[in-house]
Amino acid sequence: MQFTLSYGNGSNYTVGVERTSSPLQGAPAGALSTGSAIYYGDVLQVSYAASSGYSIASSGPASITVTGNVDSGLIYATAAGQNITYSVVYQSSNGTSLGSSSATYAYGTTNIVSPPGYSGYATPAAQTVPWDITNPKTIYFTYTPNGVGAQYLCNNKWWWNHEGKNKGITTTIYVNYSNRTANSVKVNVTWVQTISAYYYFGYTQTVKVSVGNGSGENSIASSVWASDTSSQRTETRTMSFNVSGLSATQTSVSYSVNCSCAADDPGSWSGNITIPAY
């Protein structure tokens, strides 16, 4: 009894059918194509080959003994994308490496890859990446230094006993960077000084700063706080230094600060200001 073979290649896989024996009809063994005549009792061998990047997830039987028409009820399969790992590289705007990781998704999918944040840098946007090759692939994220990076530097208090009121002056110093280039950075030092209400102070306050290869000083004159008042008063001074001669990978600049006045010397501080690689 004669029947018909019908099948087709599926999504991301191909099908092969071969007659291995025909005990009742004596039909020749060999490869068959869709539309071929098959006979009762024929034994068919079915193979499935996944496309590159895919694997067969499920399929019909590999061996079929013919009892009727053979079609997609017996010859079928599904193919799934294989898990592929791509490298992810995080770098500064001049290519300096900030770190790396990897991302693994199924081949043939499209995925959103999000970068982590790095201190001192603007975080780039996430990327929509197709998992479209099976060979190694690298996803790059480029970070640019923030326009301004803030960093607390030091906080000091001078206390003076005036008429038993135990009032005094508070000094706070901040530093930030701006204008980072491949070989320089601008360092800005802000000095904020506050005097208590009902208090006066007759001495000049001076801050001396050295940053990298730059130095300077600034003062608050005694006339600013020379008399009592019921209001707390604050004065602010700013000094800026363009530090040159840096390398693109350099991530710190040294500093020293000395706060002093005519009546007392509260001390000095030194250390490093953190800056981003360029």
RAZI-V722852 format. One record per pair of residues at least 6 apart in sequence whose ideal C-beta (glycine too) atoms are under 7 Angstrom apart, sorted by the first residue. I is the first residue (numbers start at 1). GAP is how many residues later the second one is. If there is no record, write none. Layout:
I|GAP / I|GAP
This chain:
1|38 / 1|39 / 2|35 / 2|37 / 3|35 / 3|36 / 3|63 / 3|65 / 3|66 / 3|67 / 4|31 / 4|33 / 4|65 / 5|12 / 5|27 / 5|29 / 5|30 / 5|31 / 5|33 / 5|65 / 6|28 / 6|29 / 6|65 / 7|8 / 7|10 / 7|27 / 7|64 / 7|65 / 7|68 / 8|26 / 9|6 / 10|67 / 10|69 / 11|68 / 12|38 / 12|39 / 12|42 / 12|67 / 13|35 / 13|36 / 13|37 / 13|38 / 13|41 / 13|43 / 13|64 / 13|66 / 14|35 / 15|31 / 15|33 / 15|60 / 16|15 / 16|31 / 17|15 / 17|27 / 17|29 / 18|12 / 18|13 / 18|14 / 18|26 / 18|27 / 19|8 / 19|10 / 19|11 / 19|13 / 19|23 / 19|25 / 20|9 / 20|23 / 20|25 / 21|8 / 21|22 / 22|17 / 22|20 / 23|18 / 24|15 / 24|16 / 24|17 / 25|14 / 25|17 / 27|12 / 27|15 / 38|6 / 38|28 / 38|32 / 39|27 / 40|26 / 40|27 / 41|24 / 41|25 / 42|24 / 43|20 / 43|22 / 44|20 / 44|22 / 44|26 / 45|17 / 45|18 / 46|14 / 46|15 / 46|16 / 46|18 / 46|29 / 48|8 / 48|11 / 48|29 / 50|6 / 50|29 / 51|28 / 52|82 / 53|28 / 53|29 / 53|54 / 53|55 / 53|81 / 54|25 / 54|26 / 54|27 / 54|28 / 54|53 / 55|24 / 55|25 / 55|27 / 56|21 / 56|23 / 57|21 / 57|22 / 57|23 / 58|19 / 58|20 / 59|17 / 59|18 / 60|14 / 60|15 / 60|16 / 60|17 / 61|13 / 64|6 / 64|10 / 80|26 / 81|25 / 81|26 / 81|27 / 81|28 / 82|24 / 82|25 / 83|21 / 83|23 / 84|20 / 84|21 / 84|23 / 84|47 / 84|50 / 85|17 / 85|19 / 86|16 / 86|17 / 86|51 / 86|52 / 86|53 / 87|13 / 87|15 / 87|49 / 87|51 / 88|12 / 88|13 / 88|14 / 88|15 / 88|25 / 88|51 / 89|8 / 89|11 / 89|49 / 89|51 / 90|8 / 90|9 / 90|10 / 90|25 / 90|28 / 90|51 / 90|53 / 91|6 / 91|7 / 91|49 / 91|51 / 92|6 / 92|51 / 92|184 / 92|185 / 92|186 / 93|49 / 93|50 / 93|51 / 93|185 / 94|88 / 94|154 / 94|184 / 96|152 / 96|153 / 96|181 / 98|20 / 98|45 / 103|10 / 103|36 / 105|6 / 105|26 / 106|25 / 107|24 / 107|27 / 108|23 / 109|22 / 110|18 / 110|19 / 110|20 / 111|18 / 111|20 / 112|14 / 112|16 / 113|13 / 113|14 / 113|16 / 113|26 / 114|12 / 115|8 / 115|9 / 115|11 / 115|26 / 117|6 / 118|25 / 120|25 / 120|26 / 120|29 / 120|154 / 120|155 / 120|156 / 121|22 / 121|23 / 121|24 / 121|25 / 121|155 / 122|21 / 122|22 / 122|24 / 123|20 / 124|17 / 124|18 / 124|19 / 127|12 / 129|10 / 145|35 / 145|131 / 145|133 / 147|31 / 148|28 / 148|30 / 149|27 / 149|28 / 149|126 / 150|24 / 150|26 / 151|24 / 151|25 / 151|122 / 151|123 / 152|22 / 153|20 / 153|21 / 153|22 / 153|104 / 154|19 / 154|103 / 154|115 / 155|17 / 156|15 / 156|103 / 156|110 / 157|11 / 157|13 / 158|10 / 158|11 / 158|13 / 158|106 / 158|108 / 159|9 / 160|7 / 160|8 / 160|41 / 162|37 / 165|33 / 165|34 / 167|29 / 167|31 / 167|32 / 168|28 / 169|24 / 169|25 / 169|26 / 169|32 / 170|24 / 171|22 / 171|88 / 172|20 / 173|16 / 173|18 / 173|34 / 173|84 / 174|16 / 175|12 / 175|13 / 175|14 / 175|80 / 175|98 / 176|12 / 177|8 / 177|9 / 177|10 / 177|96 / 177|98 / 178|8 / 178|10 / 179|6 / 179|7 / 180|95 / 180|96 / 180|98 / 181|97 / 182|66 / 182|96 / 183|61 / 183|62 / 183|63 / 184|58 / 184|59 / 184|60 / 184|62 / 185|58 / 185|61 / 185|68 / 185|90 / 186|54 / 186|56 / 187|24 / 187|25 / 187|54 / 187|56 / 187|66 / 187|86 / 188|50 / 188|52 / 189|20 / 189|49 / 189|50 / 190|46 / 190|48 / 191|16 / 191|27 / 191|45 / 191|46 / 192|42 / 192|44 / 193|12 / 193|27 / 193|41 / 193|42 / 194|38 / 194|40 / 195|6 / 195|30 / 195|37 / 195|38 / 196|36 / 197|32 / 197|33 / 197|34 / 197|35 / 198|30 / 198|32 / 199|29 / 200|25 / 200|26 / 200|27 / 200|28 / 201|24 / 202|20 / 202|24 / 203|19 / 203|58 / 203|59 / 203|60 / 204|15 / 204|16 / 204|17 / 204|18 / 204|57 / 204|58 / 205|14 / 205|15 / 205|56 / 206|11 / 206|13 / 206|54 / 206|55 / 207|10 / 207|11 / 207|50 / 207|52 / 208|9 / 208|50 / 209|6 / 209|7 / 209|8 / 209|30 / 209|48 / 210|45 / 210|46 / 211|30 / 211|32 / 211|42 / 211|44 / 212|29 / 212|31 / 212|41 / 212|42 / 213|30 / 213|31 / 213|32 / 214|27 / 214|28 / 214|29 / 216|23 / 216|25 / 218|19 / 218|21 / 220|15 / 220|17 / 224|11 / 225|8 / 243|10 / 248|29 / 248|30 / 249|28 / 250|27 / 251|23 / 251|24 / 251|25 / 251|26 / 252|20 / 252|21 / 252|22 / 252|23 / 253|19 / 253|20 / 253|22 / 254|18 / 255|15 / 255|16 / 255|18 / 256|12 / 256|14 / 257|11 / 257|12 / 258|10 / 259|7 / 259|8
